[in-house]
């Protein structure tokens, strides 16, 4: 896919908004019974989940749906607009929980981080999507409303509250990137993580005994343990830092 096809908001924004919010004209009876915009978006997400964004094309979707490629264009202008719909769809899934959103800010931020990490684990192709210009559909706006409901209790300014969202989600995205790229590297090269690092042992052992890297050489054997939960540790530090800010503001 070209960069425009993996960058949200790179298509006809007006048409994307029409499709997201249901304000545009809908096509009449489709060329095949049961073909709907909902099915097209669902199928696109299924293909992306299984094979990545590069596998998503109008031709591939027409094959999966058993219709002519041109039939899809009656529902969605192209791949760029389809990406906007896919993104809004997957963003909405975590919001469908029957449980009410947390109202205490720390619990809300904690839930946001876990939900964001889970979203990327379910849909690894999101890492390949440039979301700098997300077209705000119903799910995106509902997600912001959901987050604000819990974070308002922090007593921060509006820009600071948005910054909290960005910080928490960026942290979760970073952990997701580390996890997903580790899996992808092993899959693409055919070399396991264990074998990859083991192949470097002779050179690294000599480097550690050379005296040139005393701090690295002094690290404990479990310093890079795969059993250490970087997400839990990092999230706790992030929330503790935010809590200190909130307490300082309250005292002031």
C-alpha positions in Angstrom: 0.0 0.0 0.0 1.1 3.5 -0.6 1.7 6.0 2.2 -1.6 7.7 1.5 -3.4 4.4 1.9 -2.0 4.0 5.4 -2.5 7.6 6.5 -5.9 8.4 8.0 -7.6 11.5 6.6 -5.8 11.2 3.3 -8.9 10.6 1.2 -12.1 12.5 0.6 -12.6 13.8 4.2 -16.2 14.9 3.5 -17.1 11.5 2.1 -15.5 9.7 5.1 -17.4 11.9 7.5 -20.6 11.2 5.6 -20.1 7.5 5.9 -19.0 7.6 9.5 -21.8 9.7 10.7 -24.5 8.4 8.3 -25.2 11.8 6.8 -24.4 11.0 3.2 -26.6 9.2 0.6 -26.6 5.4 0.9 -26.5 3.2 -2.2 -29.7 1.3 -3.1 -30.0 -2.4 -3.4 -26.5 -3.8 -3.9 -25.4 -6.1 -6.7 -25.4 -9.0 -4.3 -27.9 -9.6 -1.6 -26.3 -8.9 1.8 -23.6 -6.6 0.6 -23.4 -3.6 2.9 -20.9 -1.0 4.0 -20.8 -2.8 7.4 -19.8 -6.1 5.7 -17.1 -4.4 3.7 -15.5 -2.7 6.7 -15.7 -5.9 8.8 -14.1 -8.0 6.0 -11.3 -5.4 5.6 -10.5 -5.6 9.3 -10.5 -9.4 9.2 -8.0 -9.3 6.3 -5.8 -6.8 8.0 -5.9 -8.7 11.3 -4.8 -11.9 9.5 -2.3 -10.6 7.0 -1.6 -6.9 7.7 -2.6 -3.7 6.0 -0.6 -4.5 2.9 -3.1 -7.3 2.1 -6.1 -4.9 2.1 -7.1 -3.9 -1.3 -10.4 -3.3 -3.1 -9.7 -6.3 -5.3 -8.9 -8.5 -2.4 -12.1 -7.5 -0.6 -14.2 -8.1 -3.7 -12.8 -11.6 -3.8 -13.6 -12.2 -0.1 -17.1 -10.9 -0.6 -17.8 -12.6 -3.9 -18.6 -9.4 -5.8 -17.1 -7.4 -8.6 -14.5 -4.8 -7.5 -16.4 -2.0 -9.0 -19.4 -3.0 -6.8 -17.5 -1.9 -3.7 -17.1 1.6 -5.0 -20.8 2.1 -4.7 -20.3 1.9 -1.0 -16.9 3.5 -0.3 -14.9 5.8 -2.6 -11.6 4.0 -2.1 -9.0 2.5 0.2 -8.2 5.8 1.9 -11.8 6.3 3.0 -12.1 2.7 3.9 -9.1 3.1 6.3 -11.0 5.9 8.1 -13.9 3.6 8.6 -11.8 0.7 9.7 -10.0 2.8 12.3 -13.3 4.1 13.8 -14.7 0.6 13.9 -11.9 -0.9 15.9 -11.7 2.1 18.2 -15.3 1.6 19.1 -15.1 -2.0 20.2 -13.5 -1.4 23.6 -16.3 1.1 24.4 -19.0 -1.5 24.1 -18.3 -3.0 27.5 -21.4 -3.2 29.8 -19.3 -2.0 32.7 -19.6 1.7 33.4 -16.4 3.8 32.9 -14.3 4.5 36.0 -15.0 7.9 37.5 -11.8 8.1 39.6 -9.1 9.5 37.5 -6.3 7.0 38.3 -8.6 4.1 37.6 -9.7 5.8 34.4 -6.1 6.3 33.2 -5.2 2.8 34.1 -8.2 1.4 32.1 -7.3 3.6 29.2 -3.7 2.2 29.0 -4.9 -1.4 29.3 -7.6 -0.9 26.7 -5.2 0.8 24.3 -2.6 -2.0 24.6 -5.3 -4.6 24.1 -6.5 -2.8 21.0 -3.1 -3.0 19.4 -2.6 -6.6 20.4 -5.9 -7.4 18.6 -5.1 -5.3 15.6 -1.3 -5.2 15.1 -1.7 -3.4 11.7 -2.6 -0.3 13.6 1.2 0.2 14.1 1.5 0.8 10.4 -1.2 3.4 10.3 -0.3 7.1 10.5 -3.1 8.4 12.7 -1.8 12.0 13.0 -4.9 13.2 11.1 -7.6 10.9 12.3 -11.1 11.6 10.9 -13.3 11.9 14.0 -16.1 9.5 13.7 -18.6 8.5 16.3 -16.3 6.0 18.0 -13.4 8.4 18.2 -15.6 11.1 19.7 -17.2 8.7 22.1 -13.8 7.5 23.2 -12.8 11.1 24.0 -16.0 11.6 25.9 -15.4 8.3 27.8 -11.9 9.4 28.8 -12.8 12.9 29.8 -15.5 11.5 32.1 -12.8 10.0 34.3 -9.9 12.4 33.9 -11.9 15.5 34.8 -11.3 14.7 38.4 -7.6 15.5 38.1 -8.4 19.2 38.2 -6.0 20.0 35.2 -6.5 22.4 32.4 -8.0 21.2 29.2 -4.7 21.1 27.3 -3.1 19.2 30.2 -6.0 16.7 30.3 -5.5 16.0 26.6 -1.8 15.7 27.3 -2.5 13.0 29.9 -4.5 11.0 27.2 -1.6 11.4 24.8 1.0 10.3 27.4 -0.9 7.3 28.6 -1.8 6.1 25.1 1.7 6.7 23.7 3.1 4.6 26.6 0.8 1.8 25.7 1.6 2.1 22.0 5.3 1.9 22.8 4.8 -1.3 24.7 2.6 -2.7 21.9 5.2 -1.8 19.3 8.0 -3.7 21.3 5.8 -6.8 21.6 4.5 -6.8 18.0 7.8 -6.1 16.4 9.5 -8.9 18.4 7.0 -11.4 17.1 7.3 -10.0 13.5 11.1 -10.2 13.6 11.0 -13.8 14.5 8.4 -14.6 11.9 10.1 -12.7 9.1 13.6 -14.0 9.7 12.8 -17.5 10.9 15.2 -17.0 13.8 13.8 -17.1 17.3 14.6 -14.4 19.9 16.6 -16.9 21.9 18.8 -17.9 19.0 19.2 -14.3 17.9 20.6 -13.1 21.2 22.6 -16.3 21.7 24.5 -15.8 18.4 25.8 -12.5 19.8 27.1 -14.0 23.1 30.8 -14.6 22.1 31.3 -10.9 21.0 29.3 -9.5 23.9 31.2 -11.6 26.4 34.5 -10.2 25.2 33.1 -6.7 25.3 31.9 -7.1 28.9 35.3 -8.4 30.1 37.3 -5.7 28.3 36.7 -3.1 31.0 35.3 -0.6 28.4 31.7 -1.0 29.6 31.8 -1.3 33.4 28.1 -0.3 34.0 26.9 -2.8 31.4 29.1 -5.5 32.8 27.8 -4.9 36.3 24.2 -5.5 35.4 22.5 -8.5 37.0 21.8 -11.6 35.0 18.1 -10.9 35.0 18.4 -7.2 33.8 17.0 -8.1 30.4 14.7 -10.8 31.6 11.7 -11.5 29.4 9.7 -12.2 32.5 9.9 -8.6 33.7 6.6 -6.8 33.1 7.6 -3.5 31.6 4.0 -2.5 31.0 2.9 -2.9 34.7 6.1 -1.2 36.0 6.0 1.7 33.5 2.3 2.3 34.0 2.7 2.4 37.7 5.5 5.0 37.4 3.5 7.1 35.0 0.4 7.1 37.2 2.4 7.8 40.3 4.0 10.8 38.6 0.5 12.1 37.5 -0.7 11.6 41.1 2.1 13.8 42.4 1.1 16.5 40.0 -2.6 16.3 41.0 -1.6 16.5 44.7 0.6 19.5 44.1 -2.2 21.3 42.3 -4.7 20.5 45.1 -2.3 21.9 47.7 -1.7 25.0 45.6 
